[in-house]
Amino acid sequence: MDGTALIFCEGAFSTPTGKTANGLVRFTERYLVRGVIDSLCAGKDAGEALDGHPCGVPIFASLEDAIAALPEKPRYFVIGIAPDGGRLPDAARPAVAHALRLGINVDSGLHNFLGDDPEFKSAAQVGGATIRDVRRPPSREHLHFWTGKIMDVRALKVALLGTDSAIGKRTTAILLNRALLEAGVKSAIVGTGQTAWMQGVPHCIVMDSIVNDFVTGELEHIVWQAWNDLHPEAILIEGQGCLTHPAYPGGFEILAACRPDAIILQHSPMREYYDGFPGLRLAGIEREMAILRELTPAPIIAIALNHEKMTPAEVEKTADEYERRYGIPGCDPLLQGCGKLVSVVKGRLPANENKNQHP
């Protein structure tokens, strides 16, 4: 746990653009979240605004309001927005500079590195604060090339892929990991993006900041490292983008490098267009499934639903319909829990092989 934090998500909380803030409100082992900044939702409880369940995290209209209301200054100011292109909007610059001048450390998962920005460097010096650019790639001498050691991993490798970006793959992975552990399954999660790092996932890379030649090697290495460190029965691999997304294709590398044994496919039935590209229609669940079948022998073992723009009754009806149509379990992990996903994963576990070899 790094310390207390305010999550900056101006104008985007509970939307796909605010997915980092959304994830941190739901779960993080890196920060103690003291509040969210979004003037459009100010005065609300963040959990209630996001999922309909209060969590005790207030939403403030500004950094000044948060500082005035909180009993102590937070240690971190975390950028919780993930705009298309991954760059800090100009409108957010005053808040970031102000936080630094107040001595609040800034964590950013954006593509433009705030630590290289002259204004922010100066503000950090004034306040004695630090800037962590989570997407800053490691030096190339520390990167790994794919070797084939993924074949040594004897855990069940489950890839959480989807039909779009910002559709809930990471959230499902985290909820399922927690549910498997509660069910007595030794499970681990591998994060592949900046939000997973901010949530404190211990085995994590930021896949989209790594130079192309080393992406598969880094994926292989982090999965192998999770196996070597923990010897779990199951490893859940967070997906990125989707196979058909024109800007965020991520799933190809995960399939190639990690050699998953099974796939859980995340889908939002009411979503018509790719995230960030209004007017460009989704390929859809059946097209995504067909491509996956061509690319990998790993079966799709379940469908995880994203309930955006759906009522609970519609979610239940759609899950039942998908189960009949595709012959695999379907559920919304946030609304219905992960019971069905736990059952299907447990049914595919190696028969206590890891427990016997690693007491």
Stockholm file with secondary structure:
# STOCKHOLM 1.0

chainA/1-359         MDGTALIFCEGAFSTPTGKTANGLVRFTERYLVRGVIDSLCAGKDAGEALDGHPCGVPIFASLEDAIAALPEKPRYFVIGIAPDGGRLPDAARPAVAHALRLGINVDSGLHNFLGDDPEFKSAAQVGGATIRDVRRPPSREHLHFWTGKIMDVRALKVALLGTDSAIGKRTTAILLNRALLEAGVKSAIVGTGQTAWMQGVPHCIVMDSIVNDFVTGELEHIVWQAWNDLHPEAILIEGQGCLTHPAYPGGFEILAACRPDAIILQHSPMREYYDGFPGLRLAGIEREMAILRELTPAPIIAIALNHEKMTPAEVEKTADEYERRYGIPGCDPLLQGCGKLVSVVKGRLPANENKNQHP
#=GR chainA/1-359 SS CCEEEEEECTTTTTSGGGHHHHHHHHCCSSEEEEEEECTTSTTSBHHHHHHSSCCSCBEESSHHHHHHHSSSCCSEEEECCCCTTSCCCGGGHHHHHHHHHTTCEEEECSSSCGGGCHHHHHHHHHHTCCEEETTCCCCGGGCCCCCSGGGGCCSEEEEEEESSSSSSHHHHHHHHHHHHHHTTCCEEEEECSHHHHHTTCSEECCGGGSCGGGHHHHHHHHHHHHHHHHCCSEEEEECCSCTTCSSCCTHHHHHHHHCCSEEEEEECTTCCBCTTCTTSBCCCHHHHHHHHHHHCSCCEEEEEECCTTCCHHHHHHHHHHHHHHHSSCEECHHHHCSHHHHHHHHTTSCSSHHHHHCC
#=GC SS_cons         CCEEEEEECTTTTTSGGGHHHHHHHHCCSSEEEEEEECTTSTTSBHHHHHHSSCCSCBEESSHHHHHHHSSSCCSEEEECCCCTTSCCCGGGHHHHHHHHHTTCEEEECSSSCGGGCHHHHHHHHHHTCCEEETTCCCCGGGCCCCCSGGGGCCSEEEEEEESSSSSSHHHHHHHHHHHHHHTTCCEEEEECSHHHHHTTCSEECCGGGSCGGGHHHHHHHHHHHHHHHHCCSEEEEECCSCTTCSSCCTHHHHHHHHCCSEEEEEECTTCCBCTTCTTSBCCCHHHHHHHHHHHCSCCEEEEEECCTTCCHHHHHHHHHHHHHHHSSCEECHHHHCSHHHHHHHHTTSCSSHHHHHCC
//
